[in-house]
Amino acid sequence: MTEPPFAGQLTTLAVKFRPHLLLACLLFLLLAAGALTAQTENATVAGTEVAQSSEIGLATGRVISANIVRRDKKEIVYRLPGSTDEQSLPLGEVIFIRSPQGAYDFIFPDEKPVAAEAAAVPQNAASSQTETLLLVGVGLTLSDNSALTAFAGEYARALAADYNSRLTPAGFVAQPGLEAGSLSALFSAECRWLRGEYMLGLGAGYTVIPKSSAVVSSAAYSGQETINVDGYAVPVTVMVYYRIWGDRSFGFHLGAGGGALFTSVLVTRNFGRGSDYEEARGLAPMLQLRPELHLRAGPVTLVAAIPVFWAEGRPVGGDISAIQTGSRVAAASFTGAGFNLSVGYNF
């Protein structure tokens, strides 16, 4: 068979250009593989950014989906998905941040400096301002009232001697009865003015004088006469207090002052069908030393105190009567110590 006249030329060209074709095909394959790899990486990065995006809630109600780069006390730096540009937001405009895992982080304003400043102002102002404290309390006092028991016995002996000198048959004798106790309840009220570590107080109290008695009787008569001695006392004091330890919320105070003690001693004679009584009133100076422990919660103050008193009831002249038998006078003693619990309100 006869070959075409240009067959030899084609064979020569094919042999001549075969290396160039191979290089072109190889270069095409490399370019195609690189493009596919770049597209895959871009898709992976984009998917990662979208999957790791956080949500930033603003005070205006807007919610931004972004990738948070960093966050400090003043601002949040973020980048929008698919963007390399960094943007910032003041922390005061952000309400919350929702993480890619769904956890919420709410942003609150930093109020510590403001709170510290606000707390410092009342403390400084309190040291230069005057407060008023109203206290009411109840307690027990321990004092020696044996003088009233002795007075009742001497009064009974004086009556027995008088009856024996005037009545026939006689045979009247005096016998001891109830002895005055040492404990008595004390109710108190006080108004105090506070300024810094000092307090000035004006107070008053009320206590019942323990009862004592004696009996006059005679074997020649069926009845008997009973002498009862009791009464009450009203102390009025002016006190100065100083805070030795602690602060306004919890501290130890020491008070000292004095005033007057008003006493009313009632001597009652019960004799069968009737009774008679006499009242001995006394007014005497009074001194008081008062250590206290204070606990304050808001406007309410609790006070525990152990007061020490010195006061001896004495009769006074003029229109106020005094009952006296020989050298003994019906007068109450308020010298002793006590325990008091008070509750107060600060204005």
Secondary structure per residue as TSV (DSSP state, phi and psi in degrees):
chain	resnum	aa	ss	phi	psi
A	1	M	-	360.0	141.2
A	2	T	-	-89.3	127.4
A	3	E	-	-77.5	151.7
A	4	P	-	-64.6	155.9
A	5	P	T	-68.0	-22.6
A	6	F	T	-101.0	7.5
A	7	A	H	-64.2	-38.0
A	8	G	H	-66.4	-34.2
A	9	Q	H	-67.6	-40.0
A	10	L	H	-64.3	-40.6
A	11	T	H	-64.0	-39.4
A	12	T	H	-65.6	-40.1
A	13	L	H	-65.8	-41.7
A	14	A	H	-61.7	-43.1
A	15	V	H	-67.1	-34.9
A	16	K	H	-71.9	-40.1
A	17	F	H	-98.3	0.8
A	18	R	H	-57.4	-43.5
A	19	P	H	-63.6	-36.6
A	20	H	H	-66.6	-37.2
A	21	L	H	-65.8	-40.0
A	22	L	H	-63.8	-41.8
A	23	L	H	-65.3	-39.7
A	24	A	H	-63.4	-43.6
A	25	C	H	-63.1	-42.1
A	26	L	H	-64.1	-41.6
A	27	L	H	-64.4	-38.1
A	28	F	H	-63.6	-43.4
A	29	L	H	-64.1	-40.1
A	30	L	H	-64.6	-42.3
A	31	L	H	-63.1	-42.3
A	32	A	H	-63.0	-42.4
A	33	A	H	-65.0	-39.9
A	34	G	H	-63.7	-39.9
A	35	A	H	-64.6	-42.9
A	36	L	H	-63.1	-40.8
A	37	T	H	-63.7	-42.7
A	38	A	H	-63.3	-41.8
A	39	Q	H	-64.1	-39.2
A	40	T	H	-64.7	-42.8
A	41	E	H	-64.9	-41.3
A	42	N	H	-62.2	-41.6
A	43	A	H	-65.1	-37.5
A	44	T	H	-67.1	-44.9
A	45	V	H	-62.8	-44.4
A	46	A	H	-62.1	-41.7
A	47	G	H	-66.0	-37.1
A	48	T	H	-66.3	-42.2
A	49	E	H	-62.4	-42.5
A	50	V	H	-66.4	-39.9
A	51	A	H	-69.7	-30.8
A	52	Q	T	-97.8	11.4
A	53	S	-	-70.1	139.5
A	54	S	E	-103.0	165.2
A	55	E	E	-111.4	129.5
A	56	I	E	-112.3	115.7
A	57	G	E	-92.4	126.4
A	58	L	E	-98.5	162.9
A	59	A	T	-66.8	-20.9
A	60	T	T	-79.7	-6.6
A	61	G	S	98.6	-7.1
A	62	R	-	-81.3	145.2
A	63	V	E	-120.3	126.2
A	64	I	E	-108.4	131.2
A	65	S	E	-95.0	115.8
A	66	A	E	-154.5	164.6
A	67	N	E	-98.2	118.7
A	68	I	E	-79.1	124.5
A	69	V	E	-86.7	-49.7
A	70	R	E	-158.0	165.9
A	71	R	E	-148.6	134.6
A	72	D	-	-132.1	-164.3
A	73	K	S	-74.9	-12.7
A	74	K	S	-111.5	-33.6
A	75	E	E	-152.6	168.1
A	76	I	E	-120.0	126.4
A	77	V	E	-103.1	127.7
A	78	Y	E	-139.2	169.2
A	79	R	E	-136.2	130.1
A	80	L	-	-69.1	148.3
A	81	P	T	-57.9	134.6
A	82	G	T	80.6	3.5
A	83	S	-	-124.2	147.1
A	84	T	-	-101.1	-1.4
A	85	D	-	-80.5	132.2
A	86	E	E	-92.9	136.6
A	87	Q	E	-126.3	163.4
A	88	S	E	-134.6	153.8
A	89	L	E	-132.8	136.8
A	90	P	E	-63.0	139.4
A	91	L	G	-63.7	-25.1
A	92	G	G	-70.4	-17.2
A	93	E	G	-91.3	-3.8
A	94	V	E	-100.9	134.2
A	95	I	E	-97.4	-45.3
A	96	F	E	-151.1	164.3
A	97	I	E	-130.4	125.7
A	98	R	E	-105.3	119.6
A	99	S	-	-73.2	164.0
A	100	P	T	-58.7	-24.7
A	101	Q	T	-83.7	-4.2
A	102	G	S	97.7	2.7
A	103	A	-	-82.2	138.1
A	104	Y	E	-98.9	138.5
A	105	D	E	-125.1	104.1
A	106	F	E	-83.5	138.5
A	107	I	-	-101.6	120.8
A	108	F	-	-112.8	147.6
A	109	P	-	-63.4	147.0
A	110	D	-	-77.5	103.5
A	111	E	-	-101.0	2.5
A	112	K	H	-63.1	-45.9
A	113	P	H	-62.5	-38.8
A	114	V	H	-66.1	-41.7
A	115	A	H	-65.4	-40.5
A	116	A	H	-63.8	-39.9
A	117	E	H	-67.6	-39.9
A	118	A	H	-66.7	-35.0
A	119	A	H	-72.3	-30.4
A	120	A	H	-72.9	-31.3
A	121	V	H	-67.0	-48.1
A	122	P	H	-63.4	-35.3
A	123	Q	H	-63.9	-43.7
A	124	N	H	-69.2	-39.2
A	125	A	H	-68.1	-34.4
A	126	A	H	-65.6	-32.8
A	127	S	H	-70.4	-20.1
A	128	S	H	-111.2	0.5
A	129	Q	S	-108.7	155.1
A	130	T	-	-102.3	130.4
A	131	E	E	-111.4	159.0
A	132	T	E	-115.9	131.3
A	133	L	E	-122.0	122.6
A	134	L	E	-104.3	124.5
A	135	L	E	-121.0	140.9
A	136	V	E	-130.6	141.0
A	137	G	E	-150.4	170.4
A	138	V	E	-142.7	146.7
A	139	G	E	-163.7	-172.1
A	140	L	E	-122.9	142.3
A	141	T	E	-118.5	142.5
A	142	L	E	-116.3	112.5
A	143	S	E	-144.6	161.9
A	144	D	-	-92.3	110.6
A	145	N	-	-112.5	28.1
A	146	S	H	-65.9	-21.2
A	147	A	H	-64.2	-33.7
A	148	L	H	-70.4	-36.9
A	149	T	H	-64.0	-41.5
A	150	A	H	-65.9	-36.5
A	151	F	H	-64.9	-43.1
A	152	A	H	-61.1	-40.7
A	153	G	H	-66.6	-42.2
A	154	E	H	-68.3	-35.8
A	155	Y	H	-64.1	-41.8
A	156	A	H	-65.8	-40.5
A	157	R	H	-66.0	-35.8
A	158	A	H	-66.1	-39.0
A	159	L	H	-67.0	-41.7
A	160	A	H	-61.7	-42.1
A	161	A	H	-64.6	-39.0
A	162	D	H	-66.2	-42.6
A	163	Y	H	-66.3	-40.1
A	164	N	H	-65.3	-27.0
A	165	S	H	-84.1	-17.1
A	166	R	H	-116.4	-21.5
A	167	L	-	-111.2	147.3
A	168	T	S	-134.2	128.8
A	169	P	S	-67.8	159.8
A	170	A	-	-103.6	-127.5
A	171	G	-	86.0	23.3
A	172	F	E	-79.5	136.5
A	173	V	E	-133.2	155.0
A	174	A	E	-105.2	133.9
A	175	Q	E	-124.9	140.9
A	176	P	E	-69.8	149.7
A	177	G	-	-120.8	-120.8
A	178	L	-	-81.5	133.1
A	179	E	-	-91.3	141.8
A	180	A	-	-66.1	132.4
A	181	G	-	-76.5	167.7
A	182	S	S	-96.0	-21.8
A	183	L	E	-98.5	139.0
A	184	S	E	-149.2	150.4
A	185	A	E	-80.2	143.9
A	186	L	E	-127.8	122.1
A	187	F	E	-104.2	136.3
A	188	S	E	-139.1	157.5
A	189	A	E	-145.5	142.3
A	190	E	E	-150.3	142.9
A	191	C	E	-113.3	126.2
A	192	R	E	-122.7	148.6
A	193	W	E	-116.6	122.7
A	194	L	E	-105.1	137.0
A	195	R	E	-152.0	108.6
A	196	G	T	65.3	-128.1
A	197	E	T	-89.1	-0.4
A	198	Y	E	-108.4	152.5
A	199	M	E	-139.5	143.1
A	200	L	E	-117.9	124.4
A	201	G	E	-123.6	142.8
A	202	L	E	-123.9	116.1
A	203	G	E	-135.6	165.1
A	204	A	E	-146.3	157.9
A	205	G	E	-143.2	176.5
A	206	Y	E	-148.4	129.6
A	207	T	E	-141.3	150.1
A	208	V	E	-94.0	133.8
A	209	I	E	-77.6	126.6
A	210	P	E	-58.1	145.6
A	211	K	E	-84.2	140.8
A	212	S	E	-134.7	160.0
A	213	S	E	-154.2	165.9
A	214	A	E	-150.6	161.3
A	215	V	E	-127.9	139.0
A	216	V	E	-116.4	125.8
A	217	S	E	-148.5	166.1
A	218	S	E	-145.9	142.6
A	219	A	T	-68.0	-20.2
A	220	A	T	-80.9	-8.7
A	221	Y	S	-127.8	149.4
A	222	S	S	-81.4	-28.8
A	223	G	-	-91.5	175.3
A	224	Q	E	-143.6	161.1
A	225	E	E	-114.8	132.6
A	226	T	E	-113.3	132.4
A	227	I	E	-107.8	119.0
A	228	N	E	-111.3	135.5
A	229	V	E	-124.1	119.2
A	230	D	E	-153.2	-166.0
A	231	G	E	154.2	-154.2
A	232	Y	E	-149.9	165.5
A	233	A	E	-138.3	144.7
A	234	V	E	-127.2	104.8
A	235	P	E	-87.5	138.8
A	236	V	E	-126.1	123.9
A	237	T	E	-133.1	154.7
A	238	V	E	-119.5	123.6
A	239	M	E	-125.0	149.8
A	240	V	E	-120.1	127.4
A	241	Y	E	-116.5	148.3
A	242	Y	E	-136.1	134.0
A	243	R	E	-81.7	110.8
A	244	I	E	-81.9	-37.3
A	245	W	E	-144.3	147.8
A	246	G	E	96.7	-162.3
A	247	D	-	-132.9	-163.9
A	248	R	S	-70.3	-23.7
A	249	S	S	-83.9	-36.9
A	250	F	E	-152.2	121.2
A	251	G	E	-166.1	169.8
A	252	F	E	-111.8	127.8
A	253	H	E	-119.3	152.1
A	254	L	E	-127.8	126.1
A	255	G	E	-117.4	147.8
A	256	A	E	-144.4	144.1
A	257	G	E	177.9	-165.9
A	258	G	E	-160.5	-177.3
A	259	G	E	176.1	-140.0
A	260	A	E	-134.2	148.8
A	261	L	E	-117.4	118.0
A	262	F	E	-100.6	127.4
A	263	T	E	-123.0	146.3
A	264	S	E	-131.2	108.4
A	265	V	E	-104.3	123.5
A	266	L	E	-106.6	122.4
A	267	V	E	-107.6	114.8
A	268	T	E	-113.4	132.8
A	269	R	E	-111.7	115.0
A	270	N	E	-105.4	115.5
A	271	F	E	-131.0	88.3
A	272	G	T	65.4	-101.0
A	273	R	T	-83.6	-11.2
A	274	G	E	-148.4	-174.5
A	275	S	E	-151.5	161.2
A	276	D	E	-145.4	153.2
A	277	Y	E	-145.4	156.5
A	278	E	E	-134.6	149.2
A	279	E	E	-120.5	132.1
A	280	A	E	-112.6	116.8
A	281	R	E	-104.4	142.2
A	282	G	E	-137.6	152.1
A	283	L	E	-137.1	124.5
A	284	A	E	-142.5	154.5
A	285	P	E	-69.1	158.1
A	286	M	E	-143.5	139.9
A	287	L	E	-121.7	148.2
A	288	Q	E	-145.4	136.4
A	289	L	E	-118.2	128.2
A	290	R	E	-136.6	94.3
A	291	P	E	-78.2	138.8
A	292	E	E	-138.6	152.1
A	293	L	E	-118.3	124.0
A	294	H	E	-108.9	138.2
A	295	L	E	-132.4	118.8
A	296	R	E	-116.4	133.1
A	297	A	E	-132.3	101.3
A	298	G	T	68.1	-130.6
A	299	P	T	-86.0	-3.5
A	300	V	E	-98.7	134.6
A	301	T	E	-125.6	132.2
A	302	L	E	-107.7	135.8
A	303	V	E	-130.0	127.4
A	304	A	E	-114.0	124.9
A	305	A	E	-132.7	152.9
A	306	I	-	-124.2	84.2
A	307	P	-	-76.5	149.1
A	308	V	E	-121.6	125.8
A	309	F	E	-113.9	154.0
A	310	W	E	-138.0	115.7
A	311	A	E	-164.5	131.3
A	312	E	B	-124.0	117.9
A	313	G	-	-63.2	133.7
A	314	R	-	-132.1	144.1
A	315	P	B	-71.5	151.3
A	316	V	-	-121.2	154.0
A	317	G	-	-87.3	-161.4
A	318	G	T	78.3	-136.0
A	319	D	T	-79.1	-10.1
A	320	I	S	-92.0	123.7
A	321	S	-	-83.4	160.6
A	322	A	-	-137.3	136.6
A	323	I	-	-97.6	126.7
A	324	Q	E	-138.9	136.2
A	325	T	E	-123.4	106.0
A	326	G	T	65.3	-118.8
A	327	S	T	-98.4	-1.9
A	328	R	E	-100.9	134.6
A	329	V	E	-118.0	141.9
A	330	A	-	-73.5	98.9
A	331	A	-	-142.3	140.8
A	332	A	-	-95.3	152.2
A	333	S	B	-106.9	141.2
A	334	F	-	-123.5	17.0
A	335	T	-	-80.8	125.8
A	336	G	E	160.9	-157.0
A	337	A	E	-135.4	169.9
A	338	G	E	-159.4	-176.5
A	339	F	E	-136.3	134.1
A	340	N	E	-137.8	138.1
A	341	L	E	-118.6	130.0
A	342	S	E	-132.2	152.1
A	343	V	E	-127.0	138.7
A	344	G	E	-138.6	167.7
A	345	Y	E	-127.5	130.7
A	346	N	E	-93.0	134.6
A	347	F	-	-111.7	360.0
